[in-house]
Amino acid sequence: MATKDATQELLSEEIERIREIMIYTALEEGLVSENTVKISQVLDIMLNKLEETY
């Protein structure tokens, strides 16, 4: 069970890091820029992975 908790914690930290990058990119390039959309897609994948661990 400790491994599952550690995995969830690591995913949560990575999600927060990606979210911060996405916000910065959106502010710099706009909400619909190619980079913002790509980062958003990565964030969606990470959120889905986190959901699968529960």
C-alpha positions, 0 to 999 in steps of 0.5 A: 500500500505504501507504494500506491501512496508514493505513486499517488504523491509523485503523480500529484507533484508532477501534475502540480508542476505541469499545471504551473507550466500550463498556466505560465504558457497560457499567460505568455502565449494565450489559452489556445496556443499550440504549446498551451494545448499540448501541455493541457493534453499532457496534464489530462493524461497525468490526471487520468493516471492519477485517477487510475491509482485510486 
